[in-house]
Amino acid sequence: MSAPQDTFAIKAVGLGQVWGLKGAEDDWAVCEFNDGEFDAMLLWSDEKGAKVCATGEWKVYQPAAIDLQAYVESWLPAMIEDGIHVNINFGPKSRGSVIEAGQLLAAIQAARGGRAS
């Protein structure tokens, strides 16, 4: 059985994008974990998952695609440096999978056949 980030990465590589919830001021939805120990960016492998979660406290956000190349080259290295995690495929019936940004980067690179870009 593959890890959630591996399944997520395979789908993201196939689509060439990931999805987040973007606010009106170009901010992105994040969750705080372990009483503020770290933040995790909410991330989905498709638009449907992001749309379902754009309710409640996140109703002010809209689903937005993020180009995978830009995410790998720019976003993930900055998130690794800042200690920000990702919560992949969070949903009404799932808490998602909270992982370190470096784990997602490694999974994406593996899904690309080991290529960094």
Buried (B, 14 or more C-beta within 10 A) or exposed (E): EEEBBBBBBBBBBEBEBBBBBBEEEEEBBBBEEEEEEBBBBBBBBBBEBBBBBBEEEBEEBBBBBBEBEEBBEEBBEEBBEEEBBBBBBBEEEEEBBBBBBEBBBBBBBBBBEEEEE
